[in-house]
Amino acid sequence: MTIERTLYWYPSLHPQKARLALNALELPHKVHRMDLAGGEQRTPAFLALNPVGKAPVLVDGGFVLPESNAIVAYLGERYGLWPKGYEARAEALRWLFVEAHYLREPASAVWFHRFFMPLVGGPSDEAAAARGETDLEKPLRLLETRLAASPWLMGNDLTLVDCGFGPVLDAAALGGFDFAPFPAIAAYLARLRAMPAWQRGEFWTPADLARKREAVAA
């Protein structure tokens, strides 16, 4: 039986984790692009899927699951590209918790205030971006040590744990964060961006912001 899948998505760092994971697994799915500007996230239909009104949400057959890291872990457990054994699976979850607790918020601040708001013409808070940049240092040192020892977070092979980190690191880079002091992370992000699964994900690029600035200046 073919399972119908729909990902409720918007091109920001957290929904991109789920889309990258689906692409890495080569699972057929539909992408429903959320109309956030139109308030789709506040409609009764969407709130029935996720009462907190945020993307992403994965509908996998009859199973509905919000929250990006939960989606990544679910897809890995059910469909593959996930570590085997209790200890390795616990380690995978440990890294997703590291991302959620230490990396996500500061990376989001850098991306939001230095890339996304300038892209859409909204107000930016440079002080918040600067705090995010400072707060990134500690978790990135932890990640750098890990990636200096292996090409992927769980060892020599890509897993969906990497899909939970790639879009967040990419967002920080879009916000201008300098990864030069973290060469292993920079190489890791380059490997992720080169993946066919990434190329199918509609990621923002620096060229998007450059075109916006050219249009404003014209």
Disulfide bonds with the S-S distance in Angstrom:
none
